[in-house]
Amino acid sequence: MICHPAATFSAQTDALAEISSLEGYCEWMKNLLTPSPDGRYELKFFAADEEHNCVVAYGVFHGTQTGPGGPGEPTGNTVAADYVYAMQYDGELISHMTKLWNDAISLRQLGWA
């Protein structure tokens, strides 16, 4: 296990507004692979700040909507979404994760907005 069972989650996005647990976010991401079965990430940066018990990762999520699950029929559109995770640790377990992501741009790229 790498997370506290009650690890929290936050993001200032409409798409994730209802999610407050890290477990809930992981389920949301897993479900994102239904409309975008080729979904994958490209890690661009990773750093640890031991003094503040924080790890930061910057990546780009790539995917094409070829499967069901969007607001309509598959669009065939692709997304390249920049995001940053800031993970706060308590000992060796993640206690909170914040996601920085512009959901509006991603939804437009997929043709969902």
Secondary structure, 3 states (H helix, E strand, C coil): CCEEEEEEEEECCCCCCCCCEHHHHHHHHHHHCCCCCCCEEEEEEEEEEHHHCEEEEEEEEEEECCCCCCCCCCCCCEEEEEEEEEEEEECCEEEEEEEEECHHHHHHHHCCC
